[in-house]
Amino acid sequence: MNPFLLGMRLLWGSGRRGRIRFLLMSLGSALGVACLAATLTIPTIIAANDARVTSRAVHPGNNKNAVYQEFLDPYGSQRLRRIFVGRTGTGHVPAPPGVKELPHAGEAVISPKLAEILKDNPRAAGLVPGRVIGTIAPVGLGGPDELYAYIGVPPTELSDARPLGHFGSVNAQHELIDPSTVDILQFTLGCIVLLPLVIFLTVCARLSSESRARRLAALRLVGLSTKDTLRVNAGESVAAVFLGSVLGLLGYLGVNEVMARIGLPGLRWYPEDGRPEVITLIACLLGCPALAALVSRVGAQQAALSPISVRRTGERKPPKKYGTVLLIPGLGIIGGYCVLSVMGKDPSGGPASAMLVPGAVLLTGAGLALGLAPITAWLSQHLAKRSESLALTLAMRRTEVEPGSALRVATGLVLLVFGASLTQGVLIELDQVSRRTAPVQEYSLPLAGLSTQQHSQAINLSGVNAHVLSVDSWQGSSEEDRPRVSGIVATCTQLAAFSKSIRGCVDDKVMLLRDPDYFFDEDAQPGRNFPFLLSDGRKMNVAVPQATITAHFYDPSKVNGPSLLIPPSMIPRGTHIVNASLVLVSSSDPTTLRSVLDGIGAIAPTASVEPVGIVIDSLAQLTVIRSLLVVGMVLGLGIGVAAFVVSVADRAMERRGQVTALALLGARAGTLRVVQVVQVVLPLVV
């Protein structure tokens, strides 16, 4: 009889327990394959986004029929990209993907998400001058949430117009995530998802290993060859994992359709972007069963080669200690980096770190998995010798004899803790690189673009701690070469919110600002007068005083540089200084930063906002990376917990006979429960 068919007949003929084991193996494999498909599809989603962004990239050329100018502005914490097109002739004008024809003057074609914003917020109409005549198709957008617009205007309105050449680029345009960050992301996801996933699939393939080994040994003793014995075991494992792979892929496809419409913070994709590619299907439908076959072959070696020792429960060999050696270089490199950092020497950066740090992480992770069994066996042996408790002695002796069970029980959670620590480190590093190091964050808006109501709402936004006005003195006509000075309109309390420290500030007086760490404007000499143009046409003369404020400001800052502090009481009521900028300040944590940016976008959607020291692209990318790493952590958590639960349940079922024997010998139920708990707790503690 074919060994595979023999394995199936033995499986279904072994009763309810065998069928339950097969079902658990299949469901466990389904969960693992669904997580694998999700992890392998993340680069596909990013690549699909990059491909569409690349296909619509606009380039200058020799076209005499149209000119263009591109603008990238923040709308709240999102990116808003607008392409203004001016027609200079009646000939052919190339059209970008997703648009049948570029709009004429007074018309606009926008993304569906931008259309929703314009519908829900009429004040945002100024973002898109002209009549909206259509929306951009998905082929011309990076994702469903992208804010994008093609706007037709007269060519004379474009200050930096260039001839429109063509759409599409040879070089890939990475708008979702920077290529250097993708490598970090893939490495981290591999450690927190793929490594626990291999362990989990191995656990699923080794369910009821002891009872299966005894059954295989019986087959070997009745005359089945070694190869056929291994094939019988592999056939059962491959069948279960293949069924689980199919179920897992179907489950992932359903989840993808739902999640593509819900999205993640900073990331939404089209459902077709998240559908598995051929390589992913091969990895799931062929790779996972192949792994199961390999694991089952290794697990069945003893039953096939030495069936007598399995049936008689002979003495087991102690676990090999070679895996523990991997911890030495891994922890050594990590410890060296920690020591150098504590000493104030930054060891990061350079090609050496690029190789050493990932290598140390992988060595430590592998050492944790491979070294758990020998470490647990050694510790159990020593605890059993010194223990006077019956429960502890029984637990330690059992763990000493079979430390491999500890590996199956605890490895999933060990790698989960390891992956969580790694993810936290990556997030902290990316957060430090992408945000200001100062504890405060400034936002600059042109005052001329705000109405009185918008100005009042902006300074009272939740999260905004203070506000000032940044102003410049009047220079007159372009032919004049008049000295110029900058100033800050604020009270001492407002100024203090923007600085590390100030000394000598007095309210209701014009004062000279000096920062010892910043260059001083030589034009701001005491006694010199500077005119400031008011909104009603009058000029307000301000004399540079002798009184000086010594202040330490953050860098970069809109307050660091101006030479004069002008009290608000000096400006006539109902007027303001022309060309002033409203500068708001909040704390610099990412949640507050996004909240303030979104609040400004809702109040004044057409205002040009400059988050000082922050690139809006970096902020958007950090949101996407954080979302993907959180998804990876959720997948890793599910895999780790599932591996733990499956292993504990399987171990309890395997040990029912031994527990029954101990109970017949007089062991109390409470003692046996303590033994079971200690056997699980010890490897987890290690």
Summary of the structure (lengths in Angstrom):
residues: 686
radius of gyration: 34.2
end to end distance: 46.6
largest distance: 110.4
contacts: 2284
relative contact order: 0.12
helix: 56%
strand: 15%
